[in-house]
Amino acid sequence: MVTLADPLALGDIQLANRIIMAPLTRMRSQQPGNIPHALNATYYVQRAGAGLIITEATQISQQGQGYPGTPGIHSREQVEGWAQVTRAVHEKGGKIFLQLWHVGRISHSSHQPDGRPPVAPSAIKPTGKVMTAHWKQADYEMPRALELTDIDSILNDYRHACENAKQAGFDGVEVHGANGYLLDQFLQDGSNTRTDRYGGSIENRARLLLEVVDSAIHVWGSGRVGVRLSPYGTFNDMSDSDPIALFTYVLQELSRRGIAYVHVIEPRATAAGGGDTLNSNAPSSSQLFRRHFNGPFISAGGYTPETAQAALAAGQADAIAFGRLYISNPDLAERIIAGAPLNAYHRATFYGGAEKGYTDYPFYTGNGT
Ligand SMILES: Cc1cc2nc3c(=O)[nH]c(=O)nc-3n(C[C@H](O)[C@H](O)[C@H](O)COP(=O)(O)O)c2cc1C
């Protein structure tokens, strides 16, 4: 029987175990400049026992930022900051992929380089609230529908970010195609009503994601590129009229490209960073979509060590990513493998701040902590 403690070949990378640290936005980069710094390196090094660390979502450009304090991978200082992180993780024997992010319409003019409204496939405003560059809640502004030339610039930004990630010493990149950010906004027809080659048919809506993936493969090789998706996700006001057809097509196209892995968030945990309730009536992505991707399948969303082990044993996934439990357990992989108890997480310190709730969760000592 496959266990969480077993090694796994993920594209060109060998993982020591199948316990993955999910990407987790923590909004603690150094200001000004959104630069990863020593505190972030400490946090990631503490978690180097994961089979693979996937970093917090990292903006590929200033236009791609949507929350205060999130790190970027577009300036020289950011590349140097990330290089500190990757060096330290590698010294501990860990593996680390960078999650590449453009938020699209989930932004505010205060984050934008030119103070203009955020960009999106179509001028459709999401419901809910956005967080400004000054940590204030505000109403969303009507986004600006991207022109074809703007899309070319975004593709350039992705390529540049991939090159920067390589310079910074990552083991690979994960393209963030999930949770209602730019690439997901293009995929799903609730946010994409374009009539050009990036809208309408499923092939057209999937075009930008696949172009970004091809660009990442060009820089990294297919064995070091992963993609994250959230079929049936409703976070950030997402919807699609036919998720089965859409995500079947996307997974088949990714399969053809032989990428390192796909990473799928189970719809039961669609609230992403926003809440703790699981929807037990939600469809199962691993059941619906796994067979369309011929390669390693990482599943995330609402797993406990027990349900994660059961999912591996049932062949529903090759590895399991843990989000909230990795926030509160720096040694989560070691604890799971040892059968040790887990620390509870504290939602109030998820986003922003410094050490508290970030690097001060205790390691297991064998004394019941
Ligand atoms: C604080 C927080 C930040 C998150 N940030 C990201 C992110 O940057 N990128 C991403 O793809 N998902 C993000 N997520 C979603 C998680 O990766 C994961 O899919 C979700 O928490 C469900 O898994 P869990 O039940 O193991 O926590 C975030 C979730 C939380 C709680």
The ligand as an ORCA input file, in Angstrom:
! r2SCAN-3c Opt
* xyz 0 1
  C      -4.031     31.501      4.784
  C      -4.256     30.822      3.445
  C      -3.600     31.306      2.333
  C      -3.751     30.668      1.097
  N      -3.019     31.109      0.020
  C      -3.052     30.428     -1.144
  C      -2.178     30.776     -2.215
  O      -1.338     31.691     -2.117
  N      -2.277     30.062     -3.368
  C      -3.168     29.029     -3.506
  O      -3.214     28.401     -4.579
  N      -3.988     28.660     -2.495
  C      -3.926     29.322     -1.325
  N      -4.710     28.903     -0.267
  C      -5.477     27.657     -0.394
  C      -4.671     26.484      0.189
  O      -3.522     26.214     -0.606
  C      -5.525     25.193      0.268
  O      -5.955     24.820     -1.013
  C      -6.718     25.386      1.185
  O      -6.329     25.964      2.423
  C      -7.401     24.056      1.489
  O      -6.474     23.136      2.066
  P      -6.442     22.830      3.667
  O      -7.823     22.326      3.999
  O      -5.387     21.775      3.820
  O      -6.137     24.110      4.363
  C      -4.614     29.553      0.967
  C      -5.285     29.091      2.106
  C      -5.102     29.692      3.338
  C      -5.797     29.135      4.535
*
